[in-house]
Amino acid sequence: MQKIRIAQIGIGHDHGKEIFPALCGLTDYFEVVGYALPDCEKENPAFEKYIQKAFAGHREMTVEEIMEDPTISAVAIETEEVNLSKYALMAARHGKHIHMDKPGGLVLSEFEELIRTAKENRVTLHLGYMYRYNPCIRRLLEQIKTGELGEINSVEAHMSCCHGTAKRQWLDRFPGGMMFFLGSHLVDLILQIQGIPEKVTAFNKSTGNDGTTSEDCGFAVLEYKNGVSFVKSSAAEMGGFSRRQLVVNGSTGSVRLMPLEMVWSEEDRLNLYTDVTDYKDTGWFSKGETQRSEAYDRYNAMMTAFAKMACGEIENPYTYDYELAVYKTLLRCCGVTA
């Protein structure tokens, strides 16, 4: 296939520093043209080491140069969350295929305009929900699809960590704080499994630790006709990363993924594994059967899929309408009424 000429806009998102090297490594699919750093990202000292490392040897461009170049057919939008929809909408208007990190900007109407424009111009809109490419989650979704777990009664989704004071206060820019920032991944998973909930109740709070005022502790309940599911995401939980988990409870079986993702070592942070426990009996003291996955790289799988979607080799399973439903449900989990 003909290589996709692509450029990256921004490095302010937490995934930005991994996406660009992933693009550069997928030489069968992409020709990386360059990058742009809008909104004073270049002057931000927090990004300086990433800029020097990730973009070394590549051409720095302006956003306008990228947009106006007809040979650049795709962009990766990795700005800070508040600007994601803004630049993705610019790309959609220029007819470029879009990888945009999650979950989108802060304004629903802007995200709705992005969906409309991408749909009208028939460009790929691919969001960076990395758990979509976790091989154990993909297997779990197939088990659910084939009915192996029976009727799904509930989903319990945890995604926590322990951020420093400055990072937790930074969450104050988002509605729902930590729920918007990381809970979005979990909302996506629950909607893939159960669809749009009948009712959502948000319980997002501030721990107040170290004087922070952001809602750094997120919790939301999603009600369905046959059960209750929940999302929990805290930025102030020691050991929270290793306890990230997804539990799916069905009428004929349950599955627990914990840790949801874990690095093999501090020196090898891109190679991850997941522990999967299957429960198939009703015994009170059942320990289930646990297996550890092989190592996988979430970003290579993600950007390979984007390339195949952009060139028409595969269809994007996450439709425009589905992405809008995730975004709207996330806002409900953040306590925003649309």
C-alpha positions in Angstrom: 0.0 0.0 0.0 1.0 3.6 -0.5 2.5 5.1 2.6 0.4 7.7 4.5 2.1 11.0 4.9 1.4 12.1 8.4 2.3 14.9 10.8 1.7 15.3 14.6 0.2 18.4 16.1 1.1 18.9 19.8 2.8 16.9 22.5 0.8 18.2 25.5 -1.3 15.0 25.9 0.2 12.3 28.1 0.3 9.9 25.2 1.9 12.4 22.8 5.5 11.4 23.6 4.7 7.8 22.7 2.6 8.3 19.6 5.3 10.0 17.5 7.9 7.3 17.9 5.3 4.7 17.2 4.5 6.5 13.9 8.2 6.7 13.0 8.6 3.0 13.7 5.8 1.9 11.5 7.7 2.5 8.3 5.5 0.1 6.2 2.5 2.4 6.8 3.6 6.0 7.5 5.9 8.6 6.1 6.3 11.1 9.0 6.6 14.6 7.5 7.0 16.6 10.7 5.3 18.1 13.7 3.8 21.3 15.0 3.8 22.7 18.6 0.8 25.0 19.0 -0.5 27.0 22.0 3.0 27.8 23.4 3.8 24.1 24.0 7.4 24.7 22.9 7.9 27.1 25.7 6.5 24.8 28.3 9.4 23.4 30.4 7.4 20.3 31.2 7.6 19.2 27.6 11.1 20.3 26.8 12.8 16.9 27.3 10.1 15.1 25.4 10.4 17.5 22.5 14.1 17.1 22.2 13.9 13.3 22.4 10.8 12.4 20.4 11.1 15.0 17.6 14.9 14.9 17.1 15.8 15.1 13.4 12.3 15.9 12.3 11.0 19.0 10.7 9.1 21.5 12.8 6.2 23.0 11.0 3.3 25.3 11.7 -0.3 24.1 12.1 -1.1 26.1 8.9 1.6 24.4 6.9 0.3 21.0 7.9 -3.3 21.9 7.1 -2.5 23.5 3.7 -0.2 20.7 2.5 -2.4 18.4 0.3 0.1 15.6 0.4 -0.3 15.2 4.1 -3.4 13.0 4.3 -3.4 12.3 8.0 -2.6 14.0 11.3 -2.1 12.8 14.9 -3.6 15.4 17.3 -1.8 15.2 20.7 -2.3 18.6 22.2 -3.5 19.1 25.7 -7.0 17.8 26.2 -8.6 21.3 26.1 -7.5 21.8 22.5 -8.0 18.3 21.0 -11.4 19.0 19.3 -10.2 22.4 18.1 -7.4 21.0 16.0 -9.2 17.8 15.0 -12.0 20.0 13.6 -9.4 22.0 11.6 -8.1 18.7 10.2 -11.6 17.4 9.4 -12.4 20.6 7.5 -9.2 20.1 5.4 -10.2 16.5 4.6 -7.4 14.8 6.6 -7.7 11.5 8.4 -7.5 12.1 12.2 -6.0 10.2 15.1 -7.1 12.3 18.1 -6.3 11.5 21.6 -9.0 11.1 24.2 -11.5 12.2 25.2 -11.9 15.5 23.2 -12.1 19.1 24.2 -14.3 20.6 26.9 -17.2 21.9 24.7 -19.9 19.5 23.6 -20.9 21.7 20.6 -17.4 21.7 19.3 -17.2 17.9 19.6 -20.5 17.6 17.8 -19.3 19.9 15.0 -16.2 17.6 14.7 -18.4 14.6 14.3 -20.6 16.3 11.7 -17.6 17.5 9.7 -15.7 14.2 9.8 -18.8 12.4 8.7 -19.5 14.9 5.9 -15.9 14.8 4.6 -15.7 11.0 5.1 -12.4 11.1 7.0 -11.4 8.6 9.5 -11.8 9.7 13.1 -9.8 7.5 15.4 -9.6 8.2 19.1 -6.7 7.2 21.4 -8.6 4.9 23.9 -5.6 2.6 24.3 -7.6 -0.2 26.0 -9.4 -0.8 22.7 -6.1 -2.5 21.6 -5.4 -4.5 24.8 -5.5 -8.1 23.5 -7.1 -9.4 26.7 -9.9 -6.9 26.5 -10.4 -7.8 22.8 -10.7 -11.4 23.8 -13.1 -10.5 26.6 -15.3 -8.5 24.2 -15.4 -11.5 21.9 -16.5 -13.8 24.8 -19.3 -11.3 25.5 -20.3 -11.1 21.8 -20.5 -14.9 21.5 -22.6 -15.3 24.7 -20.0 -17.2 26.6 -20.7 -15.1 29.7 -24.4 -15.1 29.3 -26.4 -12.0 30.1 -24.1 -9.3 31.4 -25.3 -8.0 34.8 -22.6 -5.5 35.7 -19.2 -4.1 34.9 -16.8 -2.8 37.5 -14.1 -0.5 36.0 -11.2 0.9 38.1 -8.4 3.1 36.8 -6.4 4.9 39.5 -2.9 6.2 40.2 -1.1 8.5 42.6 -0.4 11.8 41.0 1.6 14.6 42.6 0.0 17.7 44.0 0.5 19.8 40.9 -0.9 17.2 38.6 -4.0 16.7 40.8 -4.6 20.5 40.9 -4.2 20.6 37.1 -7.3 18.3 36.9 -9.4 21.3 38.0 -9.6 22.5 34.4 -11.8 19.6 33.5 -15.4 19.0 34.4 -15.4 16.0 36.8 -11.6 16.3 37.1 -10.2 12.7 37.2 -13.4 11.3 35.7 -12.8 13.3 32.5 -9.1 12.7 32.4 -8.9 8.9 32.9 -12.4 7.8 33.6 -13.1 8.3 29.9 -11.3 5.1 29.1 -13.6 3.2 31.4 -16.8 4.8 30.1 -15.7 3.7 26.7 -15.3 0.1 27.9 -18.7 0.0 29.6 -20.5 1.4 26.6 -18.8 -1.2 24.3 -20.1 -4.0 26.7 -23.5 -2.6 27.7 -24.4 0.3 25.5 -25.8 3.6 26.6 -27.1 3.6 30.2 -30.6 4.4 31.3 -29.3 6.6 34.1 -26.0 8.1 35.2 -25.2 9.4 38.7 -21.9 11.2 39.3 -20.2 11.2 42.7 -17.0 13.1 41.9 -15.2 14.6 44.9 -12.0 16.4 45.9 -9.8 14.7 48.4 -8.4 18.0 49.5 -5.1 16.4 50.0 -2.3 19.0 50.1 -4.8 21.7 49.6 -5.9 20.6 46.1 -9.4 21.7 45.0 -9.9 19.6 41.9 -12.2 16.6 41.8 -9.3 14.2 41.9 -11.5 11.3 43.1 -14.0 10.2 40.5 -16.9 7.8 40.8 -20.0 7.3 38.6 -22.9 4.8 38.6 -24.4 3.7 35.3 -27.8 2.0 35.6 -29.0 -0.6 33.1 -32.2 -2.6 32.9 -30.7 -5.6 34.6 -28.0 -4.2 36.8 -25.7 -1.4 37.9 -22.2 -0.8 36.7 -19.6 1.7 37.9 -16.5 3.7 37.0 -13.9 4.6 39.6 -10.9 6.7 38.9 -8.7 8.3 41.6 -5.6 10.4 41.2 -4.7 10.0 44.9 -4.5 6.2 45.4 -1.2 4.7 46.4 -0.8 1.5 44.5 -3.6 2.5 42.2 -1.9 1.6 39.0 -1.3 -2.0 40.0 -5.0 -2.3 41.1 -6.5 -1.1 37.8 -9.0 -3.6 36.9 -12.1 -4.5 34.8 -14.6 -7.0 36.1 -17.4 -8.2 33.9 -20.1 -10.2 35.7 -22.4 -12.4 33.5 -25.1 -15.0 34.2 -22.9 -17.9 33.1 -19.4 -16.6 33.9 -17.3 -13.7 35.1 -14.0 -12.3 34.1 -11.5 -10.1 36.0 -8.6 -8.3 34.3 -6.2 -7.2 37.0 -3.7 -5.6 36.7 -5.4 -4.2 33.6 -2.0 -3.2 32.3 1.3 -3.6 34.0 4.9 -3.0 32.8 7.3 -5.8 32.9 10.0 -3.5 34.3 10.7 0.2 34.8 13.2 0.0 32.0 10.7 -1.6 29.5 7.6 0.6 30.0 6.2 0.0 26.5 5.9 -3.8 26.9 2.8 -4.5 29.0 1.0 -7.5 30.3 -2.5 -8.3 31.7 -3.6 -11.0 34.2 -6.9 -12.5 33.3 -9.0 -14.6 35.7 -12.0 -16.6 34.4 -14.7 -17.7 36.8 -16.9 -20.5 35.5 -18.5 -22.0 38.6 -20.8 -20.8 41.5 -18.6 -22.0 44.3 -18.2 -19.4 47.1 -14.4 -20.0 47.3 -13.7 -20.4 43.6 -10.3 -18.9 42.7 -11.0 -19.1 39.0 -8.3 -19.7 36.4 -5.7 -17.0 36.0 -3.4 -16.6 32.9 -0.9 -13.9 32.2 -0.8 -12.4 28.7 2.2 -12.2 26.5 3.9 -8.8 26.2 2.3 -6.2 23.9 2.9 -2.7 22.8 -0.3 -0.7 23.0 0.8 2.2 20.7 2.0 0.0 17.8 -1.3 -1.8 17.7 -3.2 1.4 18.0 -1.4 3.3 15.2 -1.3 0.2 12.9 -5.1 0.0 13.1 -5.4 3.8 12.4 -3.2 3.3 9.2 -5.4 0.5 8.0 -8.5 2.5 8.6 -7.1 5.6 6.9 -6.2 3.6 3.7 -9.5 1.8 3.6 -8.0 -1.6 4.4 -10.4 -2.1 7.4 -13.5 -0.3 8.6 -13.4 1.7 11.8 -15.5 -0.4 14.2 -16.0 2.8 16.3 -18.5 4.8 14.4 -18.9 8.6 14.5 -22.2 8.2 16.4 -20.6 5.8 18.9 -17.7 8.3 19.6 -20.3 11.0 20.2 -22.3 8.7 22.6 -19.1 8.0 24.6 -18.4 11.7 24.9 -21.9 12.5 26.0 -22.0 9.7 28.5 -18.6 10.8 29.8 -20.0 14.3 30.4 -22.9 12.7 32.3 -20.4 10.8 34.5 -18.6 14.2 35.1 -21.8 15.7 36.4 -22.5 17.7 33.2 -26.1 17.8 31.9 -26.1 18.2 28.1 
